Amino acid sequence: MAALSPSDYPRESLVDSSAYDTPRGSEYLSPPTGLHPDRSLTSTPRDSSPFLAPANKETYDDSQDDFYHRPAYKRPWFWLLLTAAVAVVVLAVILPVYFVVIKPNQHHSTSSNAASSGSGNSASSGNSGSNGNGNGSGKTQNALTTGGDGSTVTKDDGTTFTYKNPFGGYWVSDPADPFNNGARPNSWTPALNETWTWGQDHIWGVNLGGLFVLEPFIVPNLYEQNLGAVDEWTLSTLLGDKLQQTLEDHYNTFITEEDIAQIAGAGLNWIRLPIPFWAINKWDDVGVDASGATVVEPFLAKTCWTYILRVLGWARKYGLRVNLDLHTMPGSQNGYNHSGKLGSINWMKGVMGLANAQRSLDYIRTIAEFISQPEWRNVIQMFGMVNEPYLHEIGQNEVQSFYLHAYEMVRSITGTGEGNGPMISLHDGFTGPANWAGFLAGSDRVNIDTHPYFAFNGNANREPVNVTADGDPTGGMGGKWPLQACNSWGATMNNSRSAFGVTIAGEFSNGMNDCGLFIDGITPSGAAGGTNYGPGCDYWEDWQSWSDDTKAGLKNFALASMDALGDWFFWTWKIGNSTSTGTVRAPLWSYQLGLEQGWMPADPRTALGKCESLGANLAPFDGTYQSWMTGGAGAGTIAPSATQGLDWPPAQLTDIPAASMASLPQYTATATIATLPPPSFSPSPTVSVGNGWFDASDNAPAVTAIAGCTYPDAWDAEDAQIPVSGCLPAAR
């Protein structure tokens, strides 16, 4: 098979066909009506948080009052005000203690049976590998600290910033209990120590793309400065002995605590955090290439885990729930640059497909053990096990067999029922949610994840956004795009919520076309990949030249997309500057820049009802899931008919003759399983920090290469021969 290029196989376009080999690129796939009909669009008053200081409230000048010249202490109102002031001071002390310390210990959500409550810390510099006290300055601090809109946050380096959150959100830092889950991002989202109710509460989130999985269009400067790099594999190779310093500098600066605070202040409530398997480890021998040389995975192993913990600590501090997404698989699950290596698919496909899948299961297991600990389960409430497996090439039965086996493994660790481990997120493999109706019916808390993008539907998509939107009675801008988003995605999402269960859009963007630096990849020469849009893409890279009508049209498109999708994560929060211009050159993909420049909504609640106002074809979902779908009665009882034919290992892999399946090279389960370490804190907390492993009875070994086996290159084995002997594990 020829190497996959980003233009050949787009990141995703949601389709509504039930056949998995349907071409990508649905044009008109419809939206939910009001997702929060009982919630006002009016911003929460600034002083509604129990943690806001009285100084944040409005005051008035009474200098012209008739009583101005009387001594204050002789006036009756003086004593009334003094009493009130004392009461306010007392409440300012008592309320934070009650809401963050006392109340959480009285109210444990179903997802935090064993967890402590409150919110987390402001972690220290990732270089130290430890988390700080949440108040910065490096000094020992023991007091719990909270704040709402207008409060001052002190970072670990001693610098400060002002927290801006007009929606009633508040942060919490508790050095004595860094696993305190009392923070809340806004008034309409439950605090981390309160129950999230699927169908009533909705995901309004952003991805932190490009932070730990380095995509060229998100962090263009790293690729522009290292000519020849097209993915993290080649970038790591080219950096050589500069790899660690370069990547740690990136991890330490690309996303900061202020970014996480801004996300909460933007009315959002979740982040999706893509991470690579090499956060756990990498292998220094994954077979031999065509010349007989040993292939070493060049990635920077284990280093980013410290920074991942820091981001998770910040998410806790600001009350943001996390969808932790394992974005890369050994061998590559899709051949895209964001899988680790651009090229061929060697996961669940080809000669090394089974061996790479075995290794992947160990990574999933290690992550599941860590995030199921009581210290983390209230923050990491969703786990994406495999990002974007390319089902059209791998095969539907093969992907579903892996999903079932991985699901059973994770639930054997967590137990079943609400509160026992995270929601398990399964990507639809680029086939659309309708293709997954009824899959694993009766399973415990499994959601389907789809990534709808018009940018990658193979069309030029040159229609403008700076003209009146179709169906818009107010004359708003957007052209065809807002209504197309509603009609394409709304009904598909809502129908899937009834037919499958919880359905989310793990990625979407404002990119209605594929313009933007390196959106379609980067070539070894440093040039951008070709686009379907054709000439004129420079306009979409130059956001400074956009008219007010263009920005208004993009905002309408964003609002319609949000309303249609219901539960969503925008891809992505931040795009880095290009070295050549010093500016963001893929602006349609930056939520942060859109907020700053006015083409993303300052309040995501304004999206509610957008599709209905455009006259879109709706298929409303009433918010009621079957009990088993969200961990209630019947969860974990899968009918045998629902798993028929989904054997493990699968009876067949793409490109492998049936007669050769029994000879495929495998790994042997004789190694020590990797454990992810917990963070360290300064000062030392008074609570347990965990040991990285939830289920003490889970002590099975991990897989490793069989001594004496000459494996083909696990990342490039599509044309390899199956080893004649020595590559099968001993019978157990």
N, C-alpha and C positions, 0 to 999 in steps of 0.2 A: 504494500500500500504506500502511495506517495505521502510525503510528510504533509500534515495538515497545516494550512495557513489560516490566519484569523479571518481572512476574507472568504475563504472556502467554507469555513464552518463558524458561523457567528456565535457570539456568546449566548444569546437565546432570543427566540421569538416564539411567543406562546401560541400554540395551535389548539383548535377545539375538536380535532378529530380523535376518534378512539383508536385509530390504527397508529402504531408507533413509528411506522415508516412514512407517515405523512410529511411532506416537505414543510420546513419551517416557514413562518411568515404569515400568520393569520392577519387578515385585515380587519375583520369585524367579529371579534370574539365577544356583560352589562352590569350595572352597578348596584350596589345596595342602596336603598334609601337611607334616611337618617340613621346613622350608627349610634348616636347618643341623643335620641329624641327628648330625653329628660334633662339634658344638660345645656345650659345657656351658652351662647357664643360670647357673652360679655366677659371680659377679663376679670379674674378674681381680684378683689381689692388688695392693694399692697399690704394692708395690715391684717390680712386674714390668717397668716401663718402663726402658729403658736410660738414661733421662734423669732418673730420680728420685734426689734427694739422699738419702744415708743417714739424714739427720735425720727423714725421713718414716717410717722403719721403727719398729716397736714396740721399746721398751726395758723393762728391769726393774730393780728396786731390789735391789741385793745388800748393802745396809748391814748386814744381820744374818748375813752369811756368816761361817763359822768363821774365815776368814782375815782378817776385817775389821781386826784390830789389828796385823797385820804390815805393815811398810813395803811399799808396792806394788812399788817397783822391785826388791825382793828376791824377789818371787814369780815362779815360772816362767810362770804364766799372764799376768803383766803384759807380758812380752816377746812372748808369742804374740799378745796383744790389740794391742800396739803395732804388730807386723808386719801384723796383719790390718787395722788402721786405716789404715796407710800404703797397703796394697793397695787398700782401698776408695777412698781419695782418688785414687790413680792411676787406678783404673777409672772414677771419676766424671769424670775429665778425658778419659781415652782413649775410653771408650765413646761419648759424644756425637760426638766427632770421627770415630770409625769409622762409626757408623751414619748420620751426617748428611753427612759429607764423603767418606770413603773408599769405604764400601760403595755409595752411590748411583752413584759413578763406575765401579764394577765391575758394577753391576746396573742395566741400563736396561730398563725394561718395553717391551713392544711399542708402547706408546702414547707413548713418549718417546725415540725414536731420536736426535733431535737436541737434546733438551731437557736442561737442567741439572737436577740433582736437589736434593732438600731441600724446605723449605717456606718460605712467604713472610713478608712483613713485616707489621708493624702500621702501617697507613698513617697519614699525618698528616691533619689537618683538611681536609675537602673544600674549604674556602674557599681554601686555598692552592694546590690543584691538584697537590700533590706527595705522595709517599708517604714516610713516615718510616723510621726505622731499626728499628722493631719493639720498641725498648726504652724508648721515650718520652723524656721530659725535654728533648727538643730538642737534646741534646748529641750531638756526634759520637761514635758508638760503632762499633767495628770488630769486636767479638767476636761470634761466633755464640752465640746464647742459646737454651736449650731448657728445658722443664719439664713435669712431669706433675702428678698430683693433689697439691694443696696448695702448688704453686709460686706465686710472686708474679709477676704480669704488670704491667709498667709501661707505661701508655698514652702517647701522644704529648704529652698535656698534663701529664705528670709524675705524674698520679694512678695509683693501683695498685688491683688487685683480686686475689683469690685464685682460682686456677684449680681448679675442682672437677670431677674426672673419675675416678670409681671403676672405670672399665672398661679401664685400661691405655693410654689415649690420652695423647699428648704433643704440645705445640706446638713450633714451631721458628721462630726469627727469625734471619735471616742478612743483615746490612746489606751485606756484600760481594757477596752473591748473593741478591737479593730474589726470585729465581725458584727458590729452593731448595725441593724438593718432598719433604722427608723426614718431614714431620709425619704423624701417624696419629690418627684420631679415637677409636679403640678397638681392642681386641686382635683382634677378628674381622674387621676391615676392612683391606685392604691399604693401606699408605702410598701417598701420591700417586705416588711413584716406583716403585711395584710394580704388577704387572698386575692389573687388574680382570677377573675371569672371569665372564661372563654365565652364569646358571644355577646358579652356585655362590655367588657373592657377590650380595647383594641390596640394593636401594635401600630404605633406611629414612630418609626425608627430610621436610623441611618446606618450604613456600613462604615467601618473604619478600614476601607480598602487601601492597599498600598503600604500599610504600616508594617506588617510582618510577612506578607507575600508581595514581592516587589514587582508590580506591573508597570510596564514602560509608560503608559499614558497617565498614570497617577503620579509616578515619581520620575518624570522625564530626565531630570538633571543627572541622575545616576547612570542612565543609559547614554545620554549625550556626551558625558565625560569618559565613557568607556566604549569606544567604537568597536563594534563587533558583537556586543552583547545584545541578545534578542530575548532572553529570559533569565530567570535567576540562576540557572545552571551555568550559562556562559558568563553572566556577570560575575558570579562567584569565582569562576576560573580566571577571568581577566584581572580581577582585583588582587589575587594572589595573597601576599603577606600583608596587604592593606585591607583585607576583607573584614577582619574583626573590627578594626577602628572605624572603617567607613560605615558598616552596618550599625554599630553601636551609636555612632553619631546620629544616624538616621532614626533609630528607635527612640533616641533620647530627645529628639527635637521635632519630629514630624507631627506627632499628636501629643499635646501637653495637657496638663490639668485644666487649663483655661478652655481648651477645646471641649472637654467633657462637660464643664460648667456651661458653656455656650449651648451645647446640645440640649441640656435640660432646660435652659432659659429660652429655647426656641419652641417650647411646647411639645417636645418629643419625649418618649418614655422608654425606648429600647435602643440598644446598639447591637448590630451583628458584627462579630469580631472574627474575621478570617485568620486562621493560624495554619502554619505548615507542620507536617509530621516531624520535620527536623528540629522543632522545638523540643522534642523528646530525645531523638538521636538520629544518626545517619549511619550508613554502612560504608566501610572503606573497601569493600569487595562485593560488588554486585554482578560478578561474572567477567567474561573476557570479550573484548571487541573482535572485529574481523581480523585484526593483526595479531591477536593472541595476547594483547596487553590487558592487565587487570583494570577494570573500570571502578573508579572511586567516586562516590557522590561528593561533589565539591561544596555542598552547602555548609553554612556556619551552624553547627549543631549546638543545641541546648542553650545557646546564649539568649535568644529572644524570650525564653520562658520567664526570666526575671522581669522583663518589661511587660509581658502579658499579665503577670500578677499585678504589676503597678496599675495598668489600665483597669483591671477588674476592681482593684481597690478604689480607684477614682469613680468607677461606675457605682459602686456601693455608696460612696460618700454623697453622691448627687441623686441617689434613688433610681438609677437606670437599670432595668433588667437587661440581661445579656443572652443573645443567641450565639453560642460559641460554635464556630463553623470550621470543621477540618477541611481545608481548602485544597490540599494536595494529597495525592496517593502515590505510593511507590510505583514506578513504571509509567505513570500518567494515566488518568482516567478519561482524558478527553483530547490530549494532544495540544492543548492551548498553552500559551506562555504562562498563564497563571496557575497551571498545575505543577510548575517547577521546571518543566522542560518542554519546549516547543517541538512537535514532531509526531511520532507514532504513539498509538495507544497500546499499552502493555499491561493493563490492569483488567482482569477478568476477560482477557482476549489474547490469543496467540500463545506461543510456547511458554512464556513466563507469566501468563495471566493468572494462573492459580497460585503460584508461589508469591507473586506480588499481593494478591488478595489475602493470603495467609498472614503476611507481614502487616498489612493494613489492619487486620482484626486486632493485632496486638496494640497498635496505636490507639484504636478506638477504645479498647479495653482500659488502657492506662488513663486516658482522658476521662472515661466514664467513672472510674474509681475515684479520681480526684474531685470531680465536680459533684459527686453524690454525697460528699462529706457534708455534715450539717453546717460547717463553716461557709460553704459556698452554694448550697442548693437554693437559697432565696435570691441570690444574685444571678446565677447561671440557670435560667429556667427553661432553656431550650438548647439542644445539642444537634447540630447538623453533621451527620456522620460522613457523608461523601458529597462534595460540591460538584455539581454538574457532570455526572457521568454521561458520556455520549452514547446514549442507548441505541441510536440508529446504527452505530458501528459495533457496539458490544453485544447487543441483543437484549430483548426484554426479559426473557426467562432467566438469563444470566444475572442481570442486575437485581431482579426481584429475589432470586435465590440468595444473593449476598445480603440484601436488605433484611430478609427474614432471619437469616443466621445471625447477623449483627444485632438485630432487635432482640432476639432471644438471649444472646450473650449479655447485652446491656441490662435487660430486665432481670436476668439471673443475679446480677450484682445489686441492683437498686431495690428489687421487689416490685410489686405491682400496686396500683392504686394511687390516687392523688396524693402528692407530697413525697412520694418515693422516687427520687431522681427526676431528671428533666423530661420535658416533652421531647420526643425524638423526631427530628425533622428529616424527611426524605425528599430529595430533589426529584422532579418529574422526568429527568433525563431528556429534556427538550421535546416532550411529546404532548404537553398540556395536561392540566389536571383531570380532564374527562377520561383520559386513558387509565386513570388509577381508581376509578369508582369501584368500591367494594374490595379493594386490595387490603388484605389482613383485617377484614371485618371482625370486630371483637377484640382487637389488640388494645394495649394500654397506652393511651396518650401518644399517638403518632400523628404528625401533621404532614401534609404534602406542601412542598415548596416549589413555586414556579417563578421564572424570571422573564417577564414580558418586556421585550424591547422592539420598538419599531425600527430602530437604527440598523438592526441586523436581519431584516426580513428580505434582503436581496434587492430591494427597490431603491431608486434614487431618492425618493422622498423630498422633492424640491419644493413642494407646496409651501407657501409662506405662512407665517404666524402673525404678521403685522397687518392682518385684515380682519374684518368682522367674523366672529366665530359662528359656525353653523349652528342654528337653533338657539342662539343666545338672545333672549328678549331684551336684554339691556344694551345690546350693541357692543359687548366686550370683544376684545381681540382674541385671535387664536386660529382663525381659518378653520380647516377641517379637523385639526388635531384634537381639541378637547372632546368633541362628540365621538370621534373615532376611538379615543381611549375608553370612553364610557361603553360604547357598543361592542368593542372588541373584548373587553376584559371583565366588565361587571357581571354579566350573566354567567360567564364561565366560572368565576370565583364563587358566586353564590350557589350555583348548582353543585359545585364540588363540596361546599360546606354541608349540603344535605346528603350527597351521595358517598362522600369519603369521610368527611369530618373536618377538623380544623385545617384551613387552607390559607396560606400566606404567600405574599410576593416577597421573596427574600432579596430581590433586586429589581429595580426599575430606575429610570432616569428621565431627564428632560431631553435626551438625545433622540429626537424624532428622525434624525439623519445620522450618518456615520462620520460626520465631520469632527475634527479635533485632532490635535497632534497625537499620533501613535494609537488612536482608537482602533485602527485596523492593524496594529502591530508595528514593529520596527524591523528594518532589514539589517543585515550585517554591515552594510555601508553607512548605517545611521539614518537612512531615509525612511520616511513614513511609508507604511503599506498603502496600497491603492484603495480608493474609496468607491462606493457605488454612486455617491452623490455627483461626482464629476467636478468640473471646474466651478470655482466660487467658494470653496470651503474656507478660504482665508477669512471671509466675513464671519463665519461661525467660530473662528478662533479669536477674533478681535472684539471682545465684549465691550471694550471702551467705545466702540463706534456704534453700538446698538441704540436704536431709537427708543423712546418711551413706549411706542406701540409694540415694538418687538418684545420688550420686557413684559408688557402687559399680556401679550399673547402667550409667552412662555409661562407666566404665572397661571393663566387660565388652563393651560395644558397640564401643569403640575397639579392644580386643584382637581381637575377632572380625573387625572390618573389616581390620585389619592382616594377620591370618593369611590371610583370604580373598584379599586383593589381592596379597600377596607382595612386589611392588616398588611402593613408594608414596611420595607426598609429601602430607602433611597440609596442608590449607588452613585456617588459615595459622599462622605462628609467633606472631604478636602482633596483638591488636586494641587500638586506642587508646581512651582514655577519652572518654566523652561529656561535652561541656561542661555539660550540664544537671545531671548527677548526679556527675560526677567519677569515674565507675566504668565498667568494661567492660560494655556492654549487649548484646553478642552473644557471650556466653561459650562457647557450644558450638563456636565456631570458633577459639578461642585455645589452641594447644598449650601455650604458656608458662604461661598462667593455670591450665590443667588440671594441669600439673606441680606448680605451687605449691599448688594446693588439693586435689589428690588424685584427680581424675577422669581423668588421663592416666597411663599406666604410667611409672614411673621407669626401667624397663629394658624396652625393646621386645622383647627376646628372650622375655619371658614370654607373648608372643602366639603363639609357635610351638605348634601342636597344639590351639589353642583350638577351632577348628571341628570337628576330629575328636572332641574331648571332648563336643561338643554333639550328635554324631550327624549331622552335616551330610552332604549329598549331595556327595561329593567326586569330582573327576576329576583325580587327581594327575598332575603333570608331573615327569618324572624329572631335570630340569635339563639335559638334553642338547639343544642346538640344532643344526640343520644347519649345516655349516661356513660356508656363505656368509652366514648370518644374522648372524654376529659377526665378519665380516671375514676369514674363512679361505678355503680353496680354493673357487673359483667365484664369489666375491664380485665384484659389478659386471657380471656377465653376465646381463642380463635377456633372456628369450626374447621375440622379436618379438610373439608372440601376447599377451604380458602387457601390451603397450603399444598394442595395436590400438585405434584410435579416440580415443586420447588425444593429439590434435594440439595444437600451439602455434603461433599462438593457437587456441583452441578454435573449432570450426565453429559453435557455438551458445552464446548466453548467455540465461539466464532473462529474460523480458520483452522480448526483442529478436527481431523477425521475422527469419527466415533471410535474406530478401532485403536486410535493412538491415545485416547484420553487416559487410559490406565498407566501410560508411560510418561506422562508429563512430569517434568522436574518439580519437586516440592522441597520445602524446608522441613527441618525436624524440630520438634518441640523439646529442646533440651537446654535452652538458655534461661538465664534469669530475667524475669520480666522487669521492664523499666518502671520506676516510680517517679512521679513528678514531685519535687520538694515543695513544701509550704513556704510562704514568705517568712523572712525574719523581721523583727520589729525593734525599734528603739524609741522609747524605753520598752522593756519587756511587758507584754500585756498580762493581765491577771486571769485570762481564760486560755483554754486549749487552742492551739493553732492547727491541730490535726497532724497527721503524718503522711498525707498524700494518698492514702489507700483506705477506702470505705469498708470493703468486705474482707475481713481477716480470713475468711474461709476460702477465698479465691486465691489459691496458691499454685495454680498450674504454671508450668514453665512457658517461656516465650519461644518463638521459632528462631532458628539460625540455620546457616548453610550446613549442608551435610559434608563432612570431611571427605575429600577425594572426588567430589563431584565437580566437573568442569561445566559450570553454568554459562549459558550465553548471556550477553549483556541484557540485564533485566529492564533496561530502558530503551532497548532497540533490538528486539528479538522477533520482529514480525517475519523475517525471512530466515530465521535460524533453524537449524536442525534439532530435533529432540535428541538429547544425549542418549547414547545406547544403553548405558548402565550406570549405576552408582549414585543416582539422583532421586531415589525414593526412600522415605523414612522406613526404619525397621518396624515390623509389625509390633503393635503394642497390645 
